[in-house]
Amino acid sequence: MNPTHTQGSTEVSHLEKLRTQLSTDMEAMHEKEASLKEYEQRLRLLIEHSQQTRPPESTNQHYRFSNSADRGNIDAAWEKYDRAHALLEAARRGLSDDRMALKEREDQLMIREQEVSRREAWVKVREQELAAKAMPAPVPARARATGPFAAARNLLSGGKSA
């Protein structure tokens, strides 16, 4: 069989499969588009219906009180609220000040801790230097033999030669 003929036929069949797949995908997309248009229309109708049936928004209304006793009670309640609000604000400011002071104290402690650790490291190094000075310097080992005859003499005498 001719290899170019089989290759061409497989390519044609592959292209046919792709064409059918594209056509089915296009049909599905058209169906989805129609469905979305229908859904959009229903939403528009619902919005229109809700706007028509919505009660009118109320404006700010001022209520009138029938007697001065009610007005006095309301004024007393507002004064009580204002006092409580002032106390709350004072407490909040106090807590804020305390929090800032605590933060400053923590910063000071951190700086102090760093200084102490630096001093401890310096003291440790200084102690090591002093300990090194206090130790006697190692006596350099004298060469026992400067030549082969001296080495033999040291070996035979047990290393007790001067």
N, C-alpha and C positions, 0 to 999 in steps of 0.2 A: 504494500500500500504506500501511497505517497504521503510522506510526513507533513508536507505543507498543507495538503488537503485535509488531513485530520486536525491539524492545528487550526486551520481556518474554520472548520465545522464546529470545533469546541468553542472557539471565540464567538461564532454566530449564536450558538445555543446560550452561551453566557450572556451575550447582549440581549437576547430575547427574554431571558429570565429577569435581567435588570429592567427591561422595558415594562414587563408585566408588573414587577414590583413597584416601579414608579407610578404606573397607572392606578394600582390599588391604593398606594399612599396618597395620591392626589384625590381619589374619591373619598378616602377617609378624612382628608383635610377639608374638603368641601362640606362634608357632613358636619364636621366640628364647627366650621364657620357658620353654617346655617343654624346649628344649635346655639352658638354664642349670640348670634343676632336675635334669635327668639328670646334668649335669656335677657339680653340687653333691653328688649322691648318690654318684657314683663317688669324689669326693674324700673324702667321709666314710668310705667303705669302705676306701680306701687308708690313711687316717690310723689307723683302727681296727686294720687289719691290721699296720701298722708298729709300733703301740704293743704289740700282742700278741707280735710276734716280736722285739722289742728286747731285747738282753741286759740284765740288771739292771746298774744303774750301780755301779761299784766304789767302795767307801768308801776313805778314806785308810788305806793299809796301811803298817805299820811292818815294815821288813825286818830280819831278824836276821842278824848276821854270824857265820860259823862260827869265825873266829879273830880274835885281836887284831891281826894284821898287816894285815888288810883295814881294820880300824877305824883303825889308825895312818895308813895311806895316805890314807884319807878325811879324817882330821883334818888331815893335812899339806896336802892339796889345798884344804881350806877355809881354812886359814891363808894359803896362797898367794893364794887368791881375795880374802880380806879385805885383804891388803897391796896387791894390785893395785887393788882398789876404792878404798882410802884414797889411793893415789897418783893415781888418776884424779880423785878429788874435789878433791885439792889442786891438780892442774893446772887443773881447771875453775874453781876459785875464783881462781887466778892469772890465767887468761885473762879472767875476768869483771872482775877489778881492772884489768887492762891495758886492756880495752875501755872501762871507765869513765874511766880516765886519758886515753886517746886522745880520747874524746868531750869531756872538759873542755878538752884542748889545742886541739881544733878550735874549740870555742866561744870560747876566748881569742883564737885567731888571727882568727876572724871579727870579733870586737869590735875588735881591733887594726886590721884591714883597714878597717873602717868609720871608725875614728878617723883613719887616714892619708888616706883619700879625703876626709873632711871638711876636714882640714888643707890638702890639696892644693887643694880648691875655695876655701878662704879665701885661700891664698897667691895663687892666680890672680886673684881679685877684687882683692886688695891690689896686685898688680903692675899691674893695669889702672888702678887709682886713681892709683898713682904715675906711670905713663906719661902719664895724662891731665893730672896736675899739671905734669909736666916739659915738656909741649908748650906753646909760647907761646900765649897766648890770642889768638884771631883778632881782628884789628883790625876794629872795625865800619866798614863802608863808609860814607864820608861821602856825604851827598846831594850830588850834583854840581850839581843844578839845583833851585833853589827856586821858580823861576818860568819862564815861557816865554822871557823875554829872557836869563836866565842860562843856560838850556839851549841856546839858539842860540849864545851866546858860547862856551860850552864846546865845542860841536860845531865851530865855526869855528876855534877856537884849538887843537883837537886834544885837549882835556881837560886842558891844562896850566895852568889858572888856579888861583890860590890862594884 
